[in-house]
Amino acid sequence: MSTNPEQETVRITLEDLSAADREHPAEVAVTETAPTSAGSKSYGNVNTMPDAPAIVQEKASILLQGWFYLGAAGLLGAFAGWAIAEPGFVDGGEHRWGNIWLLPIIVTLMCVGFAVSESIVERSVKKALVRGGMALPLGIVLGFVFNTLANIFYNIGLSICYQAGVQSYHNPALWIVRGLAWAVFGAAGGVVYGIIGRSMKKTGYGVLGGAIGAAVGGMVFDPISFVTQGGAASRAVGFCLLGMATGVAMGLVESALKDRWLYVTAGPLAGKQFILYKPQTAMGSSQSCDIYLFKDAEILPQHAILQLKGSRVHLMANGPAYVAGQPVRGTRVLESGSLIQIGRYTFRYQEKQR
């Protein structure tokens, strides 16, 4: 190979490269993406900005399941009611204030528990206080009304059993009678739950679930008293079971019979479902909204509204919102399975298959 003596050999040292780096920092070239040929797959490029924020999946918590927090609320309410009235209760038929107030107080505090539990789970203290304040007088009135009705049903059932020759409380027939009478107490809790939720459909689900749960609790009350040898201990266990069973059944019935709902798949409330009862459901950072979205400064006080028009649900966005990764401009009709993103929250809209 021949060489030309007039050509200079260019030598680049490490020192030269370091100096060039200091004088001309590296720049990222922005290039247009070449169109892909038909049938080829395109995976995007680093210069493309996504339409929607990335979904950060969060683990669902059992604490956000309706049957769980309603069951816990019923248990705590019943226990608190028993603890208040038990010191004034006397066995043997004597009528002291505890004998008169025991069941009405238990029903009242169960109602308060059901009313505030969902707001507590959603971390809306303001809404919990408002709902608790509404539930307290309703619970007192309905507690006495439904206590009277339950006693009427119970006495009628006892009379039928005695005429049929049933004389012992060890006979399951009397357990069923008590269960049917106590179903009235559960219905009272469902009525208050629906009134506070401002929905007749929610009231119906609450009454059905409450009656089923209270009936179960009533039927095991006598067997529990046999095991605990009666007295205060049996009443404590029996009434706590009454409250828990009522709340659990209300949550399960409500979930089983729902028509339209939002399930939170990502965000602080991951695992929570919001059943859409009302013609219009507001979503936002204000605690007055039906769905309170906290811990996100970019969410507006009333960020979006879900509106039921005929058989379809429309999403009206006042702030940034995305459906299936596409921004919502104005109004968007939702399909079952649609993913909705608002801030750090992601919801899956679902409809019952008809």
Disulfide bonds with the S-S distance in Angstrom:
none
